[in-house]
Amino acid sequence: MENPRAIGEILDQTKKIEENNWHTTQYLNSINMLLTSSDLGRTKDKELSTQFAQLHSKMEDVNELTERLLSHLSSKHN
């Protein structure tokens, strides 16, 4: 992409995605804490915990990809 203004706008929007990803990860951590019993760290609902663990794993993948995109966009914008 040749247009630096467009690249800058894409970079700004991707930074917003990154911020949203961070919030989502924090929410998932909070949910995980709610699903874990204070009694020896056992899960209260194994199936639900497994599903949220899968979601958390996918969120980590999204976070990684977003970081790579930001790095790539930053190199084009400078």
Sequence and secondary structure as in RCSB ss.txt:
>XXXX:A:sequence
MENPRAIGEILDQTKKIEENNWHTTQYLNSINMLLTSSDLGRTKDKELSTQFAQLHSKMEDVNELTERLLSHLSS
KHN
>XXXX:A:secstr
   HHHHHHHHHHHHHHHHHHHHHHHHHHHHHHHHB TTTT BS HHHHHHHHHHHHHHHHHHHHHHHHHHHHHH
HH 
